[in-house]
Amino acid sequence: MKPIFTLDYAEFCCAESLSDHFRPKAGYCVSIPISRQHKGFDLLLTRSSNSASRTITFQIKGSKYYPQGKKGKYSFESRFNNFVVGEVDFVILHTLYPEENNKANKVWGSLFLIFSAKEMQTLLSKARTKKAGNPETLFGIGFNTPDKIFTTRGFKISESITSHLLLQRIKNIEDALKRRD
């Protein structure tokens, strides 16, 4: 029997992107559990310096985009299942969307939104059904360009969550690693 290792595509994209921003030369290492049945975190980011290591954990949720056509407010919308935030430091919402759309060539872009566990719990608690106000089973994000992101399905009022884009959260991740001293 040959051992086979598989990795969810959203987890792969997140690991690759984090590795691009947190380089091994600076003492960072992105790690993943090898067991698919592992509960809790989906990847780790470790920083080693002066014989000390600090680690933070991430939970990854992925979604495809749903084209909205001419009637939609946003060109792209992604929907995520509501979930329970595990014992992690951060949650990453990942979605793929077509950056260029022509018949000969599609180029896909990745969108990463990073929330602390507490921020994600707060966001999920706001996702409610329109009529009864019960917890929503799905919640959505929408965007026309990948630099302005808004809440959609499940939220009474659409609010900007642009501040949670990966590039704007790098400092938060670095600070979380420093707090582990």
N, C-alpha and C positions, 0 to 999 in steps of 0.2 A: 504494500500500500504506500503510495506516495503522499506525503503531507502536502496539503494545499492551503495557502494563506490567501484570504480575500480581504479587501478593504472597501468599505462603502465609499462611493465616489465623492460625496460631500466631505467625508473625513479626509480623504486624500487631498482634495483641493484646499481645505483649511490647513492641513499639515504643511503642504507645499507653500502656501502663502505666509504662514507664520515663520517658516524656515527662511523665506526671502527677507523678512524683516528682522528676524532674530538669528543672526549668523553664528555658525560654530566658532569662527575666529574670535568672536566677542564672548565666548563661553556658554552659548546657548545650545540646547538640544531639544528637539521635538521628538516625543516618543508616543507610541500607541500600544494598547494592550493586544496581545496576540490571540486572545480568546474572544470569539464572537459572543459568547454568553456572559461576558463580563458586565456587571451592572455598575452604574455610576458614571465615571468619566470616560470620554472617548479619546482624549489625548492629553498629554502632559507637556508642559514647557518647563525646562529646568535650566537654571543658570548656575554655573560653577565658577567660583573665583576664590583664590587664596584658601584652598582646601575646604571651602564651605559650599554646599549646594542648597539651592532654594527651588521649590517646585510649585507650580500652580496647575490646576486642572480645568479642563474644558468639556462641556457637553455640546455635541454638534447636532443640529437639526437641518435637514436639507429639503428643498422643494424645487419643483420645476416652475417655470413661468406659465401663466395663462394669458394668451393674447386677448385684449379687451375689445378689439375692433373699433369702429368709429363711434360707438355709443358710450364707451367707457371713459371715465375721467382720466385714467392713466393708460399709457401704452402697454405697460406690463404689470401684472399682479401675480403674486405668489401666495399660496395658502399653506399654512402649517397646521398640523394637528395640535390641539391644545395638549399639554403634557405637564407632568410633575417635574419640577426642577430637582435634579439629583443633588447630592452633596458635592458640589463643584464650586469653583471660584467664578467661572465665566460660562456663558452660553453663547454659542455662535449660530446665527441663522444664516444659511447659505442658499443662494439661488442662482441658477444659470439662466441667462437670457441672451437672445441674439443681438450682438453688437452691430453686425452688418447683415442685412437680409436681402440677398439676391439669389437668383436661381442657380447660378454657377458655384457660389461659395458662401457658406454660412460661417461666421466667426462668432464663437460663443464667449460671453463674458461671465465672470463670477462676481457676485455681490456678497459681501460679508458684513453682517451686523453683529456687533459684540456688546453683550450686556453682562453686568455683574449678576450673580445669582439673585440678589435682592431686587435689582432693576427688572429682571425677567419675571420674577414672581409678581411684582407690581403690575407690569404690563399684562400678564396673563389674567390677573384678577379683574382687569377692566374689560376683557373680552366677554361680552354678554349678548344674548339673543335680543332682537329688536322688540318683540312683542312681550314675552314673559319676563325678560331680564335674567334668565337662567344662564349659567356658564355656557359659553359658546364652545362647540366641539372643534371648530376650525377658526383660525384668525388669519388675517391677510395683511400684506404690505403692497403698496403700489408705487410706481414711479414711471416717469417719462424719460428721465435721464438718471444715470446711476449716481448722481451727486445730490439728489433731492428725493428722499424716501419718506413715505407717509403710511400711517396705519389705515387699513380699509375695513374689510369684513370683521365684524364682531365689535367694532368700536363706535360708540354713539357719535363721537366727534373725531374726525380725522386729524391726527396730530403728526407733526414732523418728528421722525426718529433719525434724521440725518446725522445727528451728533454721535450715533452709534456705529457709523461706518468704520471699518478697520483702521484706516489711516488716521482717523481722529481719536482712536482708542489705544494707540501704541503706548502713550505715556501712562495710561491707566494700568496696562499690563506690566510695564516696567516698574511702576510704583508697587503693584501687588507683589512682585518678586522681591522688592526691597523690604517690604513689611514682614517677610518670612524670616528675617534675621533672628 
